Amino acid sequence: MPLEYWETADNACRGGLVANMSKTGLLIYCIRDIPVGEKLGIRVFFCNQYEFDSFKAVGKVAWKAPRRDSDWKGYQYGVKFVEMSREDGRKLLYIIKSHEEPEEISLKEHREVVDPPPKRLGPTHLSNLEPYDEKAFGGNNLWKSYMTKLLNS
């Protein structure tokens, strides 16, 4: 999914792609070298039925790794959420739940969609994750799943 981000130091808006997401953070690709620990304002765009929508958050770069494909050179970052509004938390959970099978969603998680976590999210273990290797997962990433659902809607 496309995203725009801005560093707190210069407020210049830049673009990137979301490769994966969870309740606690994002894996993003972009060409700019961002230091670990940097706070970012983030806006992620997604398709909500027949309209484009977005959610905003404040994130902190937990880790970074170079990313080189045959025709692209940049970085991948693990960004953990540090602040998000209640409404944007609902939107994030909507995206995550729309990519799960119905039997994977428990009653507890259903309640989270109705009443998401508070504005400030707690600490996460995102910094312990390894950089995302698309080939290790057979190329089945969130982007491909999202595009398949979008094109087959």
Secondary structure, DSSP 4 states (H G I P E B T S, - for coil): -EEEEEETTT--EEEEEEEEE-SSEEEEEESS---TT-EEEEEEEEEETTEEEEEEEEEEEEEEEEEEETTEEEEEEEEEEEE--HHHHHHHHHHHHTTS-GGG--HHHHHHHHS---SS-----GGGSPPP-GGGGTT--HHHHHHHHHHT-
